[in-house]
Amino acid sequence: MKTHAIETDFGTIAVQDNEADGPVLLLVHGNSACKEVFAPQFAAPALQGLRLVAPDLPGHGHSTDAPVPEAAYTFGGYAAMLEAVQAALGIRAPWVFGWSLGGHAALEMIGRGTPVAGLMISGTPPVAPSVESFMAAFNIDPAAENLTAKRNFTDADAMAYALHTGGIGGEVDPHLLAMVRRTDGRAREIMFTSAMTQGFIDERAVVAGLDAPFAVANGAEDVFLQHGYFDGLEAPTLWRHGMLRVDGAGHAPFRQTPRAFNALLAEFVGA
């Protein structure tokens, strides 16, 4: 296992790499998380034949805060960072698993023309660049505080966010909680504001135009999603299992039900 420190226009990016010889599976984490959320995948026997590569997004984990936050902390900025990491490591057309924000970054990257062998997303509704599409895809309570976009977290905010996004049995991994606290709060604020005001690539169109295998594996109990929204997507390369809802899992099924999820991921990639 190796951790790379890759210099990019978006800061120094920390990347975990198991350096296996098989096909590359690029793992992209979500908002205020880190590469260590994928510990169950790095430890999974079913995935040991794959080269697992997991970066910390700029302003997250052990990556540095972005030198130009307004350029880095957007869907497009994260996509460009993923492209820079692949170029530095000599990776072309990897399989990609994107979780939550990581899925949006992956869709943006693909829409920019970067090739992939296949894409699986979880907790990521592919949305059109409109408020109406966001409201149809996500469960958003206008009366509730939006932690997803909040710049400065209190300790209570950090605990609530860590618990609701990746908690297991009402408990939060101490390292993952520390990484929520570590996240550059500008990343949350700028990401959400830019998506609402500056727009982003039409993710529904990206999915409709994919020529690589595409899979969706959401937690059946993910309270952030309008699950029926996914059934209305045009997805000509959708995996034969359809729009999966993983029983017993919330927003992070790859952590909350790792045995079942890793089997799905291995089957999708063909490991």
C-alpha positions in Angstrom: 0.0 0.0 0.0 1.3 3.4 -0.9 0.2 7.0 -0.3 1.2 9.4 -3.1 1.5 13.1 -2.7 0.6 14.5 -6.2 1.2 18.2 -7.0 -1.7 19.7 -8.9 -3.1 23.1 -9.7 -5.6 22.3 -6.9 -3.1 21.7 -4.2 -1.1 18.6 -3.1 -3.4 15.6 -3.4 -3.0 12.6 -1.1 -3.8 9.3 -2.9 -4.0 5.8 -1.4 -3.0 3.1 -3.9 -2.8 -0.6 -3.3 -0.5 -0.9 -6.3 -2.2 -4.2 -7.5 -1.6 -5.3 -11.1 -5.3 -5.6 -12.1 -7.7 -3.1 -13.7 -7.9 0.3 -11.9 -10.9 1.1 -9.8 -10.9 4.8 -8.9 -12.8 5.5 -5.6 -14.1 9.0 -5.1 -15.4 10.1 -1.7 -18.1 12.5 -0.8 -18.4 15.9 0.8 -16.4 16.4 4.0 -15.2 12.8 3.9 -11.8 11.3 3.0 -10.2 8.4 1.2 -10.3 6.3 4.4 -14.1 5.8 4.0 -13.1 3.1 1.5 -11.2 1.0 4.1 -13.8 -1.8 3.6 -13.0 -1.9 -0.1 -9.2 -1.9 0.4 -9.6 -4.8 2.8 -12.1 -6.8 0.7 -10.9 -10.2 -0.6 -13.3 -9.8 -3.5 -11.5 -6.7 -4.7 -7.9 -7.7 -4.1 -7.2 -8.3 -7.8 -8.0 -4.7 -8.6 -5.7 -1.7 -8.4 -7.7 0.5 -5.9 -6.9 4.2 -6.1 -8.6 6.7 -3.7 -7.6 10.4 -3.6 -8.5 12.9 -1.0 -10.4 15.7 -2.7 -8.8 19.2 -2.3 -9.5 20.6 1.1 -10.3 17.2 2.5 -8.4 14.5 4.3 -4.7 14.7 3.9 -4.8 16.8 0.8 -4.0 20.5 1.2 -6.6 23.2 1.1 -6.9 24.5 -2.5 -4.8 27.5 -3.4 -7.7 29.0 -5.4 -10.8 27.7 -3.7 -13.2 29.1 -6.2 -11.6 27.1 -9.0 -11.1 23.8 -7.0 -14.3 23.5 -4.9 -16.7 22.9 -7.7 -17.9 19.9 -9.6 -15.7 21.0 -12.5 -12.7 21.6 -10.2 -13.0 18.2 -8.6 -13.3 16.6 -12.1 -10.1 18.3 -13.2 -8.3 17.2 -10.1 -9.3 13.6 -10.8 -7.9 14.0 -14.3 -4.7 15.3 -12.9 -4.3 12.4 -10.5 -4.9 9.9 -13.3 -2.3 11.6 -15.5 0.3 11.6 -12.7 -0.2 7.9 -12.1 -0.4 6.9 -15.7 -4.0 5.7 -15.5 -6.3 5.7 -18.5 -10.0 4.7 -18.6 -10.4 3.4 -15.1 -13.5 1.9 -13.6 -14.9 4.5 -11.3 -17.0 4.4 -8.1 -18.3 7.8 -7.0 -20.1 8.3 -3.8 -22.3 11.3 -3.2 -20.2 14.4 -4.2 -17.7 12.0 -5.7 -20.3 10.7 -8.1 -21.0 14.3 -9.3 -17.3 14.8 -9.8 -17.1 11.6 -11.8 -20.1 12.5 -14.0 -18.6 16.0 -14.6 -15.3 14.3 -15.6 -17.0 11.9 -18.0 -19.0 14.8 -19.5 -15.7 16.6 -20.2 -14.6 13.7 -22.4 -12.4 11.7 -20.0 -12.8 8.0 -20.8 -13.8 5.4 -18.2 -14.3 1.7 -18.4 -17.4 1.9 -16.3 -19.1 4.0 -13.7 -21.0 3.1 -10.5 -22.5 5.8 -8.3 -24.1 5.7 -4.9 -26.0 8.5 -3.2 -25.6 10.6 -6.4 -28.7 11.5 -8.3 -27.6 12.6 -11.8 -29.3 16.0 -12.0 -29.9 18.6 -14.7 -28.5 22.1 -13.9 -31.7 23.5 -12.4 -33.2 24.0 -9.0 -36.2 22.0 -10.1 -34.1 19.0 -10.9 -32.3 19.2 -7.5 -35.6 19.4 -5.7 -36.9 16.4 -7.6 -33.8 14.3 -6.8 -33.0 15.2 -3.2 -35.0 15.3 0.0 -34.4 18.9 0.9 -36.2 20.5 3.9 -36.2 24.2 3.3 -36.9 24.7 7.1 -33.8 22.7 8.1 -30.2 24.0 8.3 -28.3 22.9 5.2 -25.1 21.4 6.6 -24.0 20.3 3.1 -23.4 24.0 2.3 -22.4 25.3 5.8 -19.0 26.8 6.0 -18.2 26.7 9.7 -19.1 23.6 11.5 -19.7 23.4 15.3 -18.7 20.1 17.0 -22.4 19.2 17.0 -22.6 20.0 13.2 -19.6 17.7 12.5 -21.1 14.9 14.5 -24.5 15.2 12.9 -23.0 15.3 9.4 -20.7 12.4 10.0 -23.5 10.3 11.5 -26.1 11.0 8.8 -23.7 10.5 5.9 -21.7 7.5 7.0 -22.6 6.4 10.5 -23.0 2.7 11.3 -25.4 1.6 14.0 -25.6 5.1 15.4 -21.8 5.3 15.8 -19.2 7.3 13.9 -15.6 6.2 13.2 -13.3 8.6 15.1 -11.0 9.2 12.2 -13.9 10.0 9.8 -15.3 12.4 12.3 -11.9 14.1 12.6 -11.8 14.4 8.8 -15.3 16.1 8.8 -13.9 18.6 11.2 -10.7 19.0 9.2 -12.5 19.7 5.9 -12.0 23.2 4.6 -15.4 24.7 5.2 -15.1 26.8 2.0 -15.3 23.6 0.1 -18.9 23.0 1.3 -20.0 26.6 0.8 -18.4 27.1 -2.6 -19.5 23.7 -4.0 -23.1 24.3 -3.2 -23.2 27.9 -4.1 -21.5 27.3 -7.4 -23.8 24.5 -8.3 -26.9 26.7 -7.6 -25.6 29.9 -9.3 -23.0 29.0 -11.9 -24.4 25.7 -13.0 -22.6 22.5 -14.0 -22.7 19.9 -16.7 -26.1 18.3 -17.4 -25.6 15.0 -15.6 -28.8 13.4 -16.9 -27.5 14.0 -20.4 -24.1 12.5 -19.5 -25.9 9.3 -18.3 -28.1 9.2 -21.3 -25.0 9.4 -23.6 -22.8 7.0 -21.8 -21.2 4.2 -23.9 -19.6 2.5 -20.8 -21.4 0.3 -18.3 -23.3 2.3 -15.7 -24.6 1.1 -12.3 -26.5 2.7 -9.4 -26.4 1.2 -6.0 -28.1 3.3 -3.4 -28.8 2.5 0.2 -32.5 1.6 0.5 -32.7 3.7 3.6 -30.8 6.7 2.2 -32.9 9.7 3.5 -31.1 12.2 1.3 -32.6 10.8 -1.9 -35.9 10.8 -3.7 -35.5 7.1 -4.8 -38.2 7.2 -7.5 -36.2 9.9 -9.3 -33.7 7.3 -10.5 -36.4 5.3 -12.2 -37.0 8.2 -14.5 -33.4 8.4 -15.8 -32.6 7.6 -19.4 -29.7 5.2 -19.0 -29.1 3.0 -22.1 -26.0 1.3 -20.6 -27.6 0.6 -17.2 -26.3 -2.6 -15.6 -28.6 -5.6 -15.8 -29.4 -5.4 -12.1 -31.2 -2.0 -12.7 -31.4 0.8 -10.2 -30.3 -1.1 -7.1 -31.4 -0.3 -3.6 -29.2 -2.0 -1.0 -31.2 -3.3 1.9 -30.0 -2.3 5.4 -28.0 0.6 4.2 -28.3 4.4 4.3 -26.2 7.0 2.5 -23.0 4.9 2.6 -23.9 1.3 1.6 -20.3 0.5 0.8 -19.5 1.0 4.5 -22.8 0.0 6.1 -23.2 -3.3 4.2 -19.7 -3.9 2.9 -20.0 -7.6 2.3 -23.0 -7.2 0.0 -21.8 -4.1 -1.6 -18.3 -5.4 -2.3 -19.8 -8.4 -4.1 -21.8 -6.1 -6.3 -18.8 -3.9 -7.0 -16.6 -6.9 -7.8 -19.3 -8.3 -10.2 -19.7 -4.9 -11.9 -16.0 -4.5 -12.6 -15.6 -8.2 -13.4 -13.0 -8.9 -10.6 
